[in-house]
Amino acid sequence: MTDKTDTAPGAQQFIPPQADTLDALRAAAGGCRGCELHRDATQTVFGRGGADARVVLVGEQPGDMEDQKGLPFVGPAGRLLRRAVDDAGLDPTGLYLTNAVKHFRFELRGKRRIHQTPDRVHVTACRPWLVAEFARLRPEVVVVLGATAAKALLGPSFRVTRQRGALMPWPASAERPEDFARVPVDSAGGAAAALPARLLATIHPSAVLRADDQDTAYAGLVADLKVAAAALRT
């Protein structure tokens, strides 16, 4: 696998100005060459869910199975997340799932592809896709899963271990709130202020799978998701 992480052109040039729906963004993302990760990944893995999703969950990057299937959260961590969502009382039909980085970063060991955490340059290069997704969503609650997702939205100084499970104002808590403060309302370029929402940070479900005490780690994830569920407007 080749690796060149010092520079990347970024995704912005690959986002068509006329892509005013999630489906249009998803189609355009298939041609993204914003960083070198596209060369070794099987395909772009874009977000899934409806534009009317009440909760947006943001993870790190696709894994091996997601890279093969082209869908986020379909591997072991995704199955655990779905169970946690059910146990927390969240409606799975009201979710939008995506990742901070849309291509799988890995290291080959024999025939196995071993996950590698994206570098800051990958997160920065891919961030325009995340901003574009949020511009077409109207969530009541945003849940960031793990450090990479948290830093992508909240900045490099944010620590999930210090602030997990606490509700924060969104988009006011973003590293650059202005990126998320206005949303398009028509195809002619009209925009309006984004509705205020809340954001919560928690661990990534893969951290539960790696934990020595998986039961305790899983219970903590479910407890955080219950806070998110309780924050939804009734």
N, C-alpha and C positions, 0 to 999 in steps of 0.2 A: 504494500500500500504506500502510495506517495504521500508526502506531507509537506506543506508549505504554509505555515500559519502566521507569518510575519505581516503579510498584507492580504487584502481581499477587496475586490471592487465593490462588493455590497449588492444587495438585492434590489435596490431602488430602481435601477435602470431596467429591471425585468418585470416591473409592475405596470401594466398598461393603464394610462389615465382613464380609459373608458371601462375598466373592469369594476363595475358598480355592484356586483353581487358576489357572494361567497363562491358560487360555482365558477364564475369568471376568474376569480382570483386563483381558485384551485387549478383550473386549466392552464393559466399563465405560469403558475409555480412549477409545473412540469418542465419548463425550459430554463429554470433559474441556474445561472452559473456564477452566483455572487461570491462563492468561495470554492476552495478546491475539493470540498467534500463530495460534490456531485460526481466527481470522476470515478470514485470507487463504490458509491452507493448504487443500489439497484434502481431506485427511483426516489422522487420527492414524496414525502409523506406529509400531506397537508391536514388541516383540521377537519373534523366531522361533527355534524350536528346542524340544527337549524338556526337561522338568523334571529328567531324569536326565543332562543335559549335563555332561561332565567339565570343559569349558573354557567360560567366559563371556567374550565379547569385547564391550567397550563403546566405542562411537564417539561422535561429537559430536551430530549431528542428521541427519535424512533430507535427501537432496538432491532435485533436481527429479524424477528418475526414480522414486526411492523414494516421493515424495509422490504421484505419479500411480498407482503400482502398489500402494501400501499395505504395502510390505515393505522391511525395512532391507537395505542393502548389495546392491542389484541394479543400480546404475549403474556407471560406469567404475571408481570406487574399489572397489566391491564385487567386480567381476570381477578386479581386481588382487589384492585380499585373498584371494580363493579360490585364485588361482594361488600366492600366497605360503604359504597354509595347506598346500597340496599339497607344495610344495617343502620346507617345514619338517617334513613327516612327521606332521602332525596329521590325525586322522580327522575329516572334515567332518561326519559323522553324530553326532559327540559334541560339537558346538558349539551354544551359544546366543548369538545376535547381537542386540544392542540398541543404543540410543543414549541419551545423557544427556538429550537434549531430543527430544520425540516429534512435534513439528510443524516443518515446513520454514520457516525464516526466510529471506526473500529480498527483493531490490530489483528492481522492474520497470525494464527498459531497453528501450524499445520493446515487442516481444513476448517478449523473453527475460527469464527469471527468474534473477537473479544471486544466488548464495549470499551470505548475510551471517552472520557468526559470531554465535551467540547471546550475549546479554548475561548477566551474572551473575544478574539477576532471573529470566531464563528458566530457567537451570540450577537455581536455588533453587526456583522454582515447580514444576518438573517432577521434582525429586528424590524426592518421595514415591512416584512410579511405580517408580523405580529401586530404592528400598528394598523396595517390595512385590514386585518381581520377584525380588530376591535372597532374600526370605523363602521363596520357593517353589522355589528352586534349591539344589543341593548341589555346587557346583563344587570341583574340586581346584585349579584355577588360574583366576585372573581376569586378563585382559589389557586394559589401558586403552590406547586408540588415540588419541593426541594430547592437546593441552593441555586442551581443554574437558572431555573425559571424565575426565582425571586430576584436575582441580580439583573436579569434581562428587563424586568419591569420596574424594579425599585432601586436599582443601582448597585455597584460593587461593594458598598459598605454594609448592605443589609445582611443580617444574620438570622436565618430561620430559627436557630436554636434559642435566640433571645426573645423573639417576638411571635413564635408560632401560636396559633389558636386565638390571636387577638384580632378583632375587627378594626380595620382602618378605613378612612374615607378613600374612595376611588372616584375619579382619577387623581385627587389631590395628593395621594401618597406616592404616585409614580415618580421616577427619577426626572422625567420631563413631562409634567402634567399636560402641557400644551399639546403634546402629540395625541392625547386621548380626549381632549376637552371639547372637540367639535366633531360632529358626525354628519355625513352627507344626507340630504333629504330628497334629492332628485338628481336625475342624470345631467342636468344643466349646470351643475357645480354649486347648487344651493346647499347650505350647511346650517346646522343648529347646534346649540349647546348640548353636550351629552348629559343624559340624566345622571344624577349622583347615585353612586352605588357604594358597595363595601367590598373590601379585599381582606382575605385571610391567607396566611402562609402556614404550610404544614410540611411534613416530610413527604418525600416521594415514595410511592408504594414499593419500589425496588428496595428501599432502605428497610422496610419491614421484612422482606425476603432475606436480607443479609443479616438481620439482627440475631444476636445470640438468644434473646428472649422474644420470639416472634409474637407470642400472645400479647405481651405487654405493649410491644410496638404497634401491633394492629389495633389494640384498644385505644391507644393514643390517637391514631389516625382517625378512627371512627368518632372519637370525642370531638376532634377538630371539625370534622365534616358535619357533626350535629350542630355545632355553633353556626356554620354556614347555612344549614337548613333552617335554623331558628331565625336567621336574619332575613329570610325571604318575606316579602310583603304578602299578607294573606288576603 
